Amino acid sequence: DMCKNYLDGNVKEAAKMQLDIMDLVDKLFIEVNPIPVKTARNMVGWKVGSLRMPLCEMEESNAQKLHDSLARYGLLK
């Protein structure tokens, strides 16, 4: 929707949408990608499996921040 708004010329609405999700975007980059993205997908129920070496699980405090952000956006089951 954000990209469609932008491409349709609704730049202000697209910018608002992006700003509205910045907390989640920040949490998705809290550690080296793809670690947070894969962790988030598993948290929301899209089972994508575990990380492969040399990647490791997120630090517990960062995983909690990601979980809390997902919950704030109503993305957890």
VENPERA-V427923 format. One record per residue. N is the residue number from 1. RES is the residue in one letter. OMEGA is omega as a letter, one per 30 degrees, with the letter a starting at -180 (999 if undefined). NEAR is the number of other C-alpha atoms within 8 Angstrom. Layout:
<<N RES OMEGA NEAR> <N RES OMEGA NEAR>>
//
This chain:
<<1 D a 5> <2 M l 10> <3 C l 7> <4 K l 7> <5 N a 12> <6 Y a 11> <7 L l 8> <8 D l 6> <9 G l 6> <10 N a 9> <11 V a 9> <12 K l 6> <13 E l 10> <14 A l 13> <15 A l 9> <16 K l 8> <17 M l 9> <18 Q l 9> <19 L l 7> <20 D a 7> <21 I a 8> <22 M l 8> <23 D l 8> <24 L l 10> <25 V l 8> <26 D a 8> <27 K l 12> <28 L l 12> <29 F a 9> <30 I l 8> <31 E a 9> <32 V l 7> <33 N g 8> <34 P a 6> <35 I a 13> <36 P a 16> <37 V l 9> <38 K l 10> <39 T l 10> <40 A a 12> <41 R l 11> <42 N a 11> <43 M a 9> <44 V l 10> <45 G l 8> <46 W a 7> <47 K a 6> <48 V l 7> <49 G a 5> <50 S l 4> <51 L l 9> <52 R l 6> <53 M g 5> <54 P l 4> <55 L l 7> <56 C l 8> <57 E l 6> <58 M l 10> <59 E a 6> <60 E a 6> <61 S l 6> <62 N l 11> <63 A l 11> <64 Q l 8> <65 K l 9> <66 L l 13> <67 H a 10> <68 D l 8> <69 S l 11> <70 L l 13> <71 A l 9> <72 R l 7> <73 Y l 6> <74 G a 6> <75 L l 8> <76 L l 8> <77 K 999 4>>
//
